[in-house]
């Protein structure tokens, strides 16, 4: 028996609703504030900008004195490269006018995911972040001078500085996945004051209670940058190595989501329109067959 027009409409509505649910189930899709794949032509020097994954040109990064795309990457797909920020090149990606990543530690959950391959350097490296050089106000995810992963954030004064360091030396010539999370609602330690979490290579999270009460931080003239700290147009505490797959999320990534981004490139995030078009195509085909 042929379905009535009403039943067909109901079927289409149900399928579209299912498509929306699928979109929401994609890890990090709705909460990816910004992403940087660093995909270009390998061994090409002096790219002028680093494109933001979502196509928001206002979040594109300007490259400093020089830069290279490197074929050495943690994932393999066509056109995949990483960003070479070795000290011999001194290239940096920064955005001097953007305020999208001036994060509020007290009231805002956020996460940063990145892959790095580091070389020994003289001091700590601010790999991804936005932080005032003199006072430290802001945040960053990077490495200590001994090669340990670290996540740091500070309110308006030094008394409001909080962070967590790992102990493993990552200066081993291998790719490593680092995720820093600020979660005001987390209560793993039972203190009820929120927590900072640090994941390294998909291991169990290291936690530090978060009691930053000064909000928001005073970012001053600092700029969001990848591969260095940047304040007032000048670089400091630059990283010596390769960076890839940087994602900034506007929520606290769960352990399951961390596992997903450890095993999958940010390049796998589908656009919502892709689901809708596929769904509509399938529904049209089904409709024509009935």
Buried (B, 14 or more C-beta within 10 A) or exposed (E): EEEEEEEBEEBBEEBBEEBEEBBEEBBBBEBBBBBBBBBBEBEEEEBEEBBBBEEBEEBBBBBBEBBBBBEEBBBEEEEBBBBBBBBEBBBBBBBBEBEBBBBBBBEBBBBBBBBBBBBEBEEBBBBBBBBBBEBBBBBBBBBBEEBBBBBBBBBBEEEBBBBBBBEEEBBEEEBBBBBBBBBBEBEEEEEEBBBBBBBBBBBEBBBBBBEBEBBBBBBBEBBBBBBBBBBEEEBBBBBBBBBBBBBBBBBBBBBEBBBBBBEBBBBEBEEBEEBBEEBBEEBEEEEEEE
